[in-house]
Amino acid sequence: MIKVLVTVASKYGATRGIAEAIAEELTAEHLSVEVKLADEVKSLIGFDAVVLGSAIYAGSWLPEARTFVFKQHEALALMPIWAFSSGPLGDSPAPMDEAGRLIAPLSDLNVRDHQVFVGMLNMANLSIPERLVAKAVHAPQGDFRDWEEIRDWARTIARTLRAELEFDHA
Ligand SMILES: Cc1cc2nc3c(=O)[nH]c(=O)nc-3n(C[C@H](O)[C@H](O)[C@H](O)COP(=O)(O)O)c2cc1C
């Protein structure tokens, strides 16, 4: 069976929820899936592909996602990677001009695709400095995650992997 690691860096759960939806969809497409926080991954042995996501804070991926890439670089170089980011809020379009910079740590790896998904913001969860930043930029509060878009993307990953790897795993 094709084995996929879905790994994620998430501060308040929005990106983790996206990772879980992706994992559910990959499982429904008959792939074997593990979901792990990026700072809990010990080894990539046995995995055929990685889906890696991070929340965006102050224009960058969270440190745990960047550290994961650094630590697992050798193993990551041997497999296809799908990347996603969660950040923009409300109906602000995903800043695709920034997208390349977000995944700069993955620049010499085999990244098949990178999607920037709309995220979630709950003021009540934030630290006081974060709340001040969110207020200053008039960040819209709410859960804006687009589950259909997320699940569609996951199905595309599953189909690509099955088309490429199914014979190896028959
Ligand atoms: C202090 C702060 C800074 C943020 N900076 C950015 C940013 O630079 N770009 C962006 O697209 N989203 C930014 N966001 C929005 C978050 O990325 C978004 O809420 C995300 O879905 C949170 O994911 P998490 O719950 O997994 O941590 C910021 C949010 C906070 C609270």
Ligand as a Chemical Component Dictionary entry (heavy atoms), coordinates in Angstrom:
data_LIG
# 
_chem_comp.id                   LIG 
_chem_comp.type                 NON-POLYMER 
_chem_comp.pdbx_formal_charge   0 
_chem_comp.three_letter_code    LIG 
# 
loop_
_chem_comp_atom.comp_id 
_chem_comp_atom.atom_id 
_chem_comp_atom.alt_atom_id 
_chem_comp_atom.type_symbol 
_chem_comp_atom.charge 
_chem_comp_atom.model_Cartn_x 
_chem_comp_atom.model_Cartn_y 
_chem_comp_atom.model_Cartn_z 
_chem_comp_atom.pdbx_ordinal 
LIG C1  C1  C 0 0.050  37.308 15.165 1  
LIG C2  C2  C 0 -0.440 36.728 13.857 2  
LIG C3  C3  C 0 0.298  36.926 12.699 3  
LIG C4  C4  C 0 -0.155 36.385 11.472 4  
LIG N1  N1  N 0 0.574  36.601 10.335 5  
LIG C5  C5  C 0 0.102  36.149 9.152  6  
LIG C6  C6  C 0 0.811  36.414 7.932  7  
LIG O1  O1  O 0 1.878  37.027 7.921  8  
LIG N2  N2  N 0 0.290  35.957 6.757  9  
LIG C7  C7  C 0 -0.884 35.257 6.728  10 
LIG O2  O2  O 0 -1.335 34.888 5.636  11 
LIG N3  N3  N 0 -1.568 34.966 7.866  12 
LIG C8  C8  C 0 -1.110 35.390 9.071  13 
LIG N4  N4  N 0 -1.811 35.120 10.224 14 
LIG C9  C9  C 0 -3.034 34.306 10.172 15 
LIG C10 C10 C 0 -2.775 32.849 10.578 16 
LIG O3  O3  O 0 -1.789 32.278 9.748  17 
LIG C11 C11 C 0 -4.076 32.042 10.437 18 
LIG O4  O4  O 0 -4.899 32.456 11.481 19 
LIG C12 C12 C 0 -3.831 30.532 10.465 20 
LIG O5  O5  O 0 -4.952 29.852 9.923  21 
LIG C13 C13 C 0 -3.542 30.031 11.875 22 
LIG O6  O6  O 0 -3.200 28.665 11.841 23 
LIG P1  P1  P 0 -2.964 27.813 13.169 24 
LIG O7  O7  O 0 -4.246 27.838 13.986 25 
LIG O8  O8  O 0 -2.681 26.430 12.651 26 
LIG O9  O9  O 0 -1.805 28.376 13.913 27 
LIG C14 C14 C 0 -1.368 35.629 11.447 28 
LIG C15 C15 C 0 -2.092 35.441 12.632 29 
LIG C16 C16 C 0 -1.643 35.968 13.826 30 
LIG C17 C17 C 0 -2.455 35.749 15.060 31 
# 
loop_
_chem_comp_bond.comp_id 
_chem_comp_bond.atom_id_1 
_chem_comp_bond.atom_id_2 
_chem_comp_bond.value_order 
_chem_comp_bond.pdbx_ordinal 
LIG C1  C2  SING 1  
LIG C2  C3  SING 2  
LIG C2  C16 DOUB 3  
LIG C3  C4  DOUB 4  
LIG C4  N1  SING 5  
LIG C4  C14 SING 6  
LIG N1  C5  DOUB 7  
LIG C5  C6  SING 8  
LIG C5  C8  SING 9  
LIG C6  O1  DOUB 10 
LIG C6  N2  SING 11 
LIG N2  C7  SING 12 
LIG C7  O2  DOUB 13 
LIG C7  N3  SING 14 
LIG N3  C8  DOUB 15 
LIG C8  N4  SING 16 
LIG N4  C9  SING 17 
LIG N4  C14 SING 18 
LIG C9  C10 SING 19 
LIG C10 O3  SING 20 
LIG C10 C11 SING 21 
LIG C11 O4  SING 22 
LIG C11 C12 SING 23 
LIG C12 O5  SING 24 
LIG C12 C13 SING 25 
LIG C13 O6  SING 26 
LIG O6  P1  SING 27 
LIG P1  O7  DOUB 28 
LIG P1  O8  SING 29 
LIG P1  O9  SING 30 
LIG C14 C15 DOUB 31 
LIG C15 C16 SING 32 
LIG C16 C17 SING 33 
# 
